């Protein structure tokens, strides 16, 4: 990583966990940390019943949140290069813009203010689906460190950026990478009149997974890689693997242009159910 790591702060427990996660990742990557806060004025605007301008009060609140977040980050990693920033844009717009020059964007899974709708609210879906680069959604500060990164692998090009990010994370952490390839039997495989060699299909899936990982194994020879191939739904397998992982990395297969249409069903499902932090990486 060579660019800044951006984290959204809002004063909530989820936001604090995101700041801690981002601070640790910035320290590992030797990258600067930028802590950002989005001032949402829209909830206070009632056209029929105007109220006094709350700009100063909102800005003071933002500075307080950012100050506390910076203290949290410095307590965690004293030597970090940290900057803070207040934005007047909507949270999703601001975070998507921040992603343009960031190595990754980190948000908490549930918040109180500008980031309150994650995991599955409009902000996290919008940012994870449209931001250029990894978006990490942090549920809470982990009680246990497992030293394992999990990445979802499939036969599409959409997972290649996720694999690259997962190898980089495993390398920075001196950890193990568990590559999970899950595939489901096609419905017509159960039709007795069709001659369908499922053993051959399974062998082909294992070859696909090995081929996807081979160039990254060469680039990161120090990373221990475990290849798991399952006949199951990817969300189920990745969710189970998340119970023993520090991070689950998935690609985004979405095809739409706005909102939830951009985030694929697997990444959405993993965000819903994973027990650890989740990184969604667009191709």
C-alpha positions in Angstrom: 0.0 0.0 0.0 1.3 3.5 -0.8 -1.8 5.7 -0.4 -3.7 7.0 2.6 -6.1 4.8 4.5 -9.4 6.6 5.1 -11.8 5.8 8.0 -15.2 7.2 8.8 -15.8 8.3 12.4 -19.1 9.1 14.1 -18.6 8.6 17.8 -20.4 5.3 17.9 -18.9 2.0 19.2 -18.9 0.7 15.6 -17.1 3.9 14.5 -14.5 3.5 17.2 -13.9 -0.1 16.2 -13.4 1.1 12.6 -10.9 3.7 13.7 -8.9 1.0 15.7 -9.0 -1.3 12.7 -7.8 1.4 10.3 -5.1 2.6 12.6 -3.6 -1.0 12.9 -3.8 -1.4 9.2 -2.2 1.9 8.5 0.7 1.0 10.9 1.2 -2.4 9.1 1.2 -0.7 5.7 3.3 2.3 6.9 0.6 4.5 5.4 -0.9 7.8 6.7 -4.4 7.7 8.2 -7.2 10.1 7.4 -10.1 10.3 9.7 -13.2 11.8 8.2 -16.7 12.9 9.4 -19.7 13.8 7.3 -21.9 16.6 8.7 -25.5 15.7 7.8 -27.7 18.8 7.8 -30.6 17.3 6.0 -32.3 15.7 9.0 -32.5 19.1 10.7 -34.1 20.9 7.7 -37.9 21.2 8.0 -39.2 23.6 5.4 -42.6 24.2 7.0 -41.1 24.7 10.5 -37.7 26.4 10.0 -35.3 26.3 12.9 -32.2 28.4 13.6 -29.0 27.5 11.7 -27.3 24.7 13.5 -24.1 24.9 11.4 -21.8 26.0 14.3 -23.2 23.4 16.7 -22.9 20.6 14.1 -19.4 21.6 13.2 -18.4 21.7 16.9 -19.8 18.2 17.3 -17.9 17.0 14.3 -14.6 18.4 15.6 -15.3 16.7 19.0 -15.9 13.3 17.3 -12.8 13.7 15.2 -10.7 14.7 18.2 -11.8 11.6 20.1 -11.2 9.4 17.1 -7.7 10.8 16.6 -7.0 10.1 20.3 -8.2 6.5 19.9 -5.9 6.0 16.9 -2.9 7.6 18.5 -3.4 5.5 21.6 -3.5 2.4 19.4 -0.6 3.5 17.1 1.4 6.4 18.5 3.6 7.0 15.5 0.9 7.3 12.9 0.7 10.2 10.5 -2.9 11.3 11.1 -5.0 14.0 9.5 -8.7 14.7 10.1 -11.3 16.2 7.8 -14.9 17.4 8.0 -17.1 17.1 4.9 -20.4 18.9 4.2 -21.4 16.2 1.7 -23.7 13.3 2.3 -21.8 10.4 3.9 -21.9 8.1 0.8 -20.9 10.8 -1.5 -18.0 11.9 0.7 -16.7 8.4 1.2 -16.9 7.5 -2.5 -14.9 10.7 -3.2 -12.4 9.8 -0.5 -11.8 6.4 -2.1 -10.4 8.0 -5.2 -7.0 8.5 -3.6 -7.2 6.0 -0.8 -5.7 2.5 -0.4 -8.9 1.5 1.3 -11.9 3.0 3.1 -13.0 1.7 6.5 -16.4 2.1 8.1 -18.1 0.8 11.2 -21.0 -1.6 10.8 -23.4 0.5 12.8 -23.2 4.1 13.8 -25.0 7.1 15.3 -24.5 9.8 12.8 -23.3 10.0 9.2 -22.5 6.4 8.9 -25.4 5.0 10.8 -27.0 2.8 8.1 -24.1 0.3 7.7 -23.9 -2.7 7.4 -26.7 -3.1 5.0 -28.0 0.5 4.8 -27.7 2.8 1.9 -24.3 4.3 2.9 -22.4 1.0 3.1 -24.1 -0.5 0.1 -23.5 2.6 -2.0 -19.8 2.9 -1.0 -19.0 -0.8 -1.2 -20.6 -1.1 -4.6 -19.2 2.0 -6.2 -16.0 3.1 -4.5 -12.8 2.4 -6.4 -10.8 0.2 -4.1 -11.4 -1.9 -1.0 -14.1 -1.0 1.4 -13.7 -2.6 4.8 -16.8 -2.9 7.1 -15.9 -3.5 10.7 -18.4 -5.0 13.1 -16.6 -4.6 16.4 -13.2 -4.7 18.0 -12.2 -8.4 17.8 -11.6 -10.2 21.1 -9.3 -12.8 19.4 -6.7 -12.5 16.6 -6.6 -15.6 14.5 -3.9 -14.7 12.0 -6.0 -15.8 9.1 -7.4 -13.9 6.1 -10.2 -15.5 4.1 -10.8 -14.7 0.4 -13.7 -15.9 -1.8 -12.5 -17.3 -5.2 -14.6 -18.0 -8.2 -14.2 -18.5 -12.0 -14.8 -14.8 -12.9 -12.5 -11.9 -13.3 -14.4 -10.0 -10.6 -12.5 -11.9 -7.8 -9.0 -11.1 -9.0 -8.7 -7.7 -7.3 -10.1 -9.3 -4.1 -7.4 -12.0 -4.3 -4.7 -9.4 -4.7 -5.9 -7.5 -1.7 -6.2 -10.6 0.4 -2.6 -11.7 -0.4 -1.4 -8.2 0.5 -3.2 -8.3 3.8 -1.9 -11.7 4.6 1.6 -10.6 3.7 1.4 -7.5 5.9 0.1 -9.5 8.8 2.5 -12.5 8.3 -0.6 -14.6 8.4 -2.3 -17.4 6.6 -4.5 -17.0 3.6 -7.5 -19.3 3.3 -8.8 -19.3 -0.3 -12.4 -20.5 -0.4 -13.9 -21.7 -3.7 -17.5 -22.7 -3.3 -19.7 -23.9 -6.2 -23.2 -25.3 -6.4 -24.3 -28.3 -8.5 -26.4 -27.2 -11.5 -30.0 -28.3 -11.2 -29.8 -30.5 -14.4 -27.0 -32.5 -12.7 -29.7 -34.3 -10.8 -31.6 -35.4 -13.9 -30.9 -39.2 -14.3 -31.3 -39.0 -18.1 -28.2 -36.8 -18.3 -24.7 -38.3 -18.2 -23.1 -35.8 -15.9 -19.7 -36.7 -14.3 -19.7 -34.6 -11.1 -16.3 -35.9 -10.1 -14.9 -34.4 -13.3 -16.7 -31.2 -12.7 -15.4 -31.0 -9.1 -11.8 -31.6 -10.4 -12.2 -28.8 -12.9 -13.4 -26.5 -10.1 -10.3 -27.3 -8.1 -8.1 -26.6 -11.1 -9.8 -23.2 -11.6 -9.1 -22.3 -8.0 -5.5 -23.3 -8.3 -5.0 -21.4 -11.5 -6.4 -18.2 -9.9 -4.0 -18.4 -7.0 -0.9 -19.5 -8.8 0.5 -16.1 -9.8 -0.1 -14.7 -6.4 1.6 -17.6 -4.6 4.7 -16.7 -6.7 4.4 -13.0 -5.8 3.9 -13.7 -2.1 6.0 -16.9 -1.4 6.1 -16.0 2.3 2.3 -16.4 2.7 0.9 -19.8 3.7 -2.1 -20.6 1.5 -4.9 -23.1 2.3 -7.1 -24.0 -0.6 -10.7 -25.1 0.3 -13.1 -26.2 -2.4 -16.7 -26.9 -1.4 -19.9 -27.9 -3.0 -22.1 -25.4 -1.2 -23.4 -21.8 -1.4 -20.5 -19.3 -1.2 -22.2 -17.2 1.5 -22.6 -20.2 3.8 -19.0 -21.3 3.4 -17.5 -17.8 3.8 -19.7 -17.0 6.8 -18.6 -20.2 8.5 -14.9 -19.4 7.7 -15.4 -15.9 9.2 -15.7 -17.4 12.6 -12.0 -18.2 12.6 -10.7 -15.2 10.6 -9.6 -11.7 11.1 -10.9 -10.5 7.7 -13.0 -11.9 4.9 -12.4 -10.5 1.4 -14.9 -10.7 -1.4 -15.2 -9.3 -4.9 -18.2 -7.4 -6.1 -20.2 -8.9 -9.0 -22.8 -6.2 -9.2 -23.9 -5.0 -12.6 -26.2 -2.0 -11.7 -25.5 1.7 -11.7 -26.9 2.9 -8.4 -27.5 1.8 -4.8 -27.9 -1.9 -4.0 -27.9 -2.9 -7.6 -24.1 -2.5 -7.7 -23.3 -5.0 -4.9 -23.6 -8.7 -5.8 -25.6 -11.2 -3.8 -22.6 -13.0 -2.3 -20.9 -9.8 -1.0 -24.3 -8.6 0.3 -24.8 -11.9 2.1 -21.3 -12.0 3.6 -21.8 -8.4 4.9 -25.0 -9.5 6.5 -23.7 -12.6 8.3 -19.9 -12.6 8.7 -18.5 -12.6 12.2 -15.5 -10.5 11.4 -14.5 -7.5 9.3 -15.4 -7.8 5.6 -13.6 -6.1 2.7 -15.5 -5.7 -0.5 -13.1 -5.1 -3.4 -14.4 -4.0 -6.8 -12.7 -5.3 -10.0 
